[in-house]
Amino acid sequence: MNHAVEAIRLFKSLNRIQRHTFVACFLGWALDAFDFFLLTFVIVPMAHDFGTSIADLSYAITLTLAMRPVGAFIFGLLGDRFGRRMPLMIDIIFYSLMELLTAFSPNFTTLLIFRALYGIGMGGEWGLGASLAMEALPTEARGLFSGILQQGYAFGYLLAAVAYWVVFPFFGWRGLFVAGALPAFLVLYIRTRVPESPVWLRQQHAMADFWTQLLIVLKRHWALFLYVILLMTAFNAMSHGTQDMYQTFLGEQRHYGVTQKAATGIIYAVGAICGGTVVGHLSQKWGRRRSIVLTAAFGIVLIPLWVFSPGFTLLVIGGFAMQFMVQGAWGIVPVHLNELSPNAVRGTFPGFAYQLGNLFAANTAVVEARLADHFRGASAQPDYAKALAVFTFVIFLILMLLAAIGPEKRGKEF
């Protein structure tokens, strides 16, 4: 109860500009995730239409994730050099356009090209949005709003599940990707309601100073940069390992239809939103590293309920609880990375490190699909449950170790 009262107090403490900024950054990330997750619901029908296997079609996910560091680097540098706001608007328009073009892919090769280009846009959004939001918020509110901000990702999954449920039965997978162009309209809101980051305005540099500062920061903080990349590799493997092939598991191994798959996705997306908000807020008191370790430990405990439950009801409960823990840990990421980041490169450092982690975890869906083929059951069908369980168990252990040995700068002033 005290935590709920404190959360309400922190929200009321924000002024109008801070609220508009946070809402815009939240929606930018949510709609980015919405566009990404649409593909995960329709892997099977898309593979059928393009005459390829599920494992091969999952390379479209891999390409998207692999190109995200490119977007994070390009748009991050633009954000540090020219401010967060304008590059963010350009990025949102770009990823929305690539999503729309995906709907008109005439063949598998063209699909892969559009998903790679979409990955550049997806990679650029998080770093710009997170830095703009964290720099606009009061220090004591960062934990709570970091948790809420990161759950834009889960909210995007929730929107994707609803769109799949409503749009797919009538318009097929191409109709889904047409709907994925809607985020472009968010630019109008940012253009009229969101000002530039006050932190960036106070420390903007001339171009020569910027590049000099960037090189100095990289030379001085290279070990921190490598550590954060490893940490984000584990984080991305955890989230993609529990999400990207889960709908395939529900359909191919449990034989659930569109309604049950969509309902499951909606319910565990709600769990993710709750987890990120609660754990993000608690990390302000417990500490960032301790909160990550605890949620990963609970994730390990939940694996049997999550994929081996005999009935639909228990499976849904397991999905809700698992994503509560996974996104609970993720809720700490925006504030943790922005606090660890050197001030001069906060537009580039968190987003680029995050997306490089995505690059190294980009093959997660393919690895799980191959593992499922290896762990074939008695009926000779791929065992997605065992593949998901083994993969996530190992990743949770790695994440706990990395979080435990790393630095923490909770409450750092920007």
N, C-alpha and C positions, 0 to 999 in steps of 0.2 A: 504493500500500500504506500509506504514512504517513497519507494522508487517511482511509482505512478505519479504521486504528487510532485516530486522533484522534476520529472519529465515534463509535466504540464507547466511548472514554473519556468523551466528553461525555454519552452516554446513561446510562452508569453513574453519572455525577456527580449525576444528578437524584434527589431524594428521592421518597418514595411519593406525596405530595400533588402534586408537580410532574408526575409521570408520569400520574396520574389526570386532572389538569387538561388536560394536553396531549392525551391519548387522547380525552377528551370533546369538546374543541374540534375535533380532527381529524375525528372521526366526525360531528359536527354539520355541518361543511362538506361532507364526503363525501356524506352522505345528502341534503343540500340539492341538491348537484350531480346526484346520482342521479335525484332527482325532476325536475330541469330537463331532463336529457338524454333521458329516456324519450320525450319528444315528438319529438326530432330523428330518432329511428329510425322513427317511424310517421307522418310527414308525409303520405306518399302515400296510405296506406289511410284516414287521417282525412279528407283532402281529398275522397276518393271518397265516403265515408259522408255527409259534410255537403254534397255537391254543389257544391264550390268548387274553385278552382285551387290548385296547389302554392304559387304566389306569394302568394295570398290567405291560405292556411292559415298561411304563415310569419309573418303578422302576429301570430299567437298568441305566437310567440317574441319579436317586437318589443314587444308589450304587457308581457310578463313583465319584460323588461330595462328598459323605460321606467319601470315602477313600483318597481323596486328602490331608487332614491334615496329614495322616500317611506318605505319600510321602514327604510332605513339611518338616516334622520333621526329617525323616531319612536323606534325601538328604541335608537339611539345616545344620544339625549337621556335615555331611561329608564335606559340603562346608566351614563351619567355622573352621573345624579341618585340612582338607587337601587341601584347596584351592577351588575356584569356578569351575575351568576349567574341571578337570578330572571327578568329580561327575556329571557335566552337560553332558558330553559325554556319560557316563554310563546310565544316566537317559533317554536320547534321544533314545538310542538303546533299552532300556527296554520298553518304551511306544510304540515304533514302532512294536516290537515283539508282544505285547499284542493285538495291533490293527490287526495284521495279523492273529493271532489265532482266533480273533472274527469271521473272515470270515468263519472259519471251525467249528463253534459251532454246534454240532449235536442236541442239545435240549436247552430248555429255561434255565435250571439250569446251564449248562455249559456256556451259554452266560453271565449270571449274574456273574459267577466267573471271566471270562475274563474281563468283564467291571469293576469289582471291582479292579482287578490287574492293569488294565489300569489306573484307578483313582490314584493309588499310583504313577505311572510314571508321570501323568499329574500334580499332586500336587507338585512333586519335581522340575519341570522345572522353574516355574515362579520365585520363590525366588532366585534360583541360577542365572538365566538370568538377573533379575532386579538388583540384587546387583552387578554382574559383570559389567553390562552396566553403572549403576549410579556411581560406583566407578572409572570407566575409563574416565568419561566425565568431562569437566570443569564445575564449579558451575553455571555459568550464562547460560549454555546451557541445564541444567537439565529439566526445565519446558517443553521446546519444545520437547526434545527427550524422555521425559517420556510419553508425549502424543502420539508420533509416536510409541514408544515401545509397549504401551498397545494396540494400534490398530493392533498389530499383531493378536490379538484375532479376531477383525473384518475382517482382511485380511484372516485369517483362515476360517471364515464363508464364505467369498467370494469364496475362493478356493473350499469349500465344496459344495456351490451352483452350481459352474461350473462343478465339478465332478459329482454331482447328475444329472445334465442336460445331460452330455455327456456319463457317464458310465452306470447309472442305467437302461436306456431303453434297453441296449444291454446285460448287464452282471448281472443285478439285484443287490440286496443289498449286497450279498457276494462279488461281484466284487468291489464294493465301498470300502470295508474294506481291500481288497488286495491292492488297490491303497493307502490305508492309511499307508502302511508300508514304503513308500518312504522317510519319514523324516530321517530314519536311515543314509542316505547318507550325511546328514548335518554334521555328526561327522567328516568326512574327511576334511571339510572346517575348522572346529574348530581346529582340530589337526594340520593343517598346517599354519593357519593364525592368530590364537587368542592366545595371551599370558595370563599368570595368572594375576589376579587383583593386581595392584600395592599397593592398600590399604591393602589387605590381606598380601602381602609379607612384608609390614612394621610392621605389628602387630601380626604375627603368634606366637602362644604360644606352649609350651610343653603340652603334654596331661594333666598332673596334673594341670597346670595353667589354661588350657582351661575349665575344669570342675568346678574348683573353681570360675573362672570368670563368668561362666554361672549361677551358683547358686547365686552369689552376684547380678548379673544383674536382675534375676527373682525376688529376694527378694526386691530389691530397686524399681523396675519399674512394680510391679504387677498390679497397678491401670491403668497405661498406657496400659499394655497388654490387660486387660479386655476391656478397652474402644475401642481399635483398633479391637478386635474381634467383638464387637457389631457393629462398623462402617462397617466392612467388611461383616457381616451378612446382613446388609441393602443393601450394594452395590451388593452382589451376588443375593439377592432376586430380586433386581431391574433388573439386566441384564438377569438372567434366567427367570424372570417373563415376560419380554418383548420379549424373543427369543425362548425358548425351545418349547412352545406350539403354537407359531405363525404360523408355517407351517401347523400344524394340523388344526388350525382355518381356514387358507386359503383353505385347501383341503376339510375338512369335513363340514364346515358351508357355505363357499362361493363357493365351488365346482369348484375350479380352478384346471387345469391340471398341468403336470410336467413343461411345458414351462413357464406358468404364475407364478407358485410358485418359480421356479428357478430365473426368471427375477426379481421378487419382492425381493427375498433374495439378489441378486447381487446389486440391487439399494440401498437397505437400508444398506448393508454392506459398500458401498461407502460413504453413509451418516455418518456411524459410524467412518470410517477412517478420514473423514474431521472433524467431531466433536472432536474426541480425539486429533488430531493434533492442531487444532485452540485453543480449550479451555486449553489444556495442556500448550501451549505457553503463552496464556493470563494469566494463573495462576501465571506466574513468576512476573507479574505486579500487578494483582488484588489480589493475595493471594490464597492459596489452598482452605480454607474453604468457602470464599465468592463465588468462582467459582463453587464449588459443590452445594451450596444452589441455586444459580441462574439457573443452568442447570436443577436441580430437579423441580424447580418452573415452568420452561417452559415445562418440561415433563408432568406435570399435565394438563396444558393448552392444550396440543396436544392430549390427550387421545381420545376425540370424533373423531377427524380426523383420528386417527390411527386405530381404530377398528369399528367405526360406519359409516364410509363414504359409501354412496350408490353405488358408482361406482369404477371400478378398478383403474382408474387414480388417483382419490383422495386418495384411499387407499395406493397406491404406494408413493404418496407425504407425506402422514402421516407416513408411515414406514420410509422413508428417514429422515424426521424431528425428529421423536421419537428417532431413533438410533443415530442421531447427538447429541442429548441431553444426552442420556444414556451413550454413549461411550465418550462424551465430559467430563462428570463427571469422568468416569473411566480413562481417560487420565492423570488425576492428581494423581492417586493411586500409581504408582511406585515411583515417586519422594516424595510424601507425606509420605508414609510408610518408605522409606529409610531415610528421614530426621528425622522422629520421632524415629527411631530405635537407641538404644544404639550401639555405635561403635563396641564393642567386639562380638556382636551376629547379625551382619547385614545379614549374610547368612541364619540364622534361623528365626529371629524375624519377618521380613515382610512377608515372605512366609508362615510361620506357622500360624500367625494371619490371613492372607488372607484365607488360606485353612480351618481353623477352622470356619471362617465365611461361607465358602462354605458348610461345614458340617451342620451348623445350618440352612442353606437355601436350603439344598439338596432336600427337599421334595416339592420344589416349583412347579415342573411340575405335581406332583401327586395332590397337593392341587388345582391347577387350573383345572385339569381334573375333580376332584370331584365337584368343584364349578360349572363347566359347566354342569355336570349331574344334579346338584341341580337347576340351572337356566334354565331349559328346556323351549323352546319357544312354540309357538302355535302348531307347527308341532310335538311336543314332542321330538325334537332333542336337544342334548346338546347345550347350548348357550355359546360358547367359547368367543364370543365378550364381553359379560357382565362379565364373569369370569375374563378375562384379565384386563378389565377396573377397576373392584373393587379392585382386588389384587394390581395392580400397583399404584392406587391412594393412598392406605394406605401406601405402601412402600415408595413412594416419600415423603410423609409427615414425616415418621420416619427418613429417610435419612437427610432431611433438619434440623430436630431437632438435630440429633447426630452431624452433621457437624458443626452446629452453636455453640454448647457448648464445642467442643473439642479444643485441643492445636494445635499450628502451629509453625513450625520451618523453614520457607521458607529461603533458602539461607545458611543453616547450612553447615559449612565446615566438610568434612569427614577426 
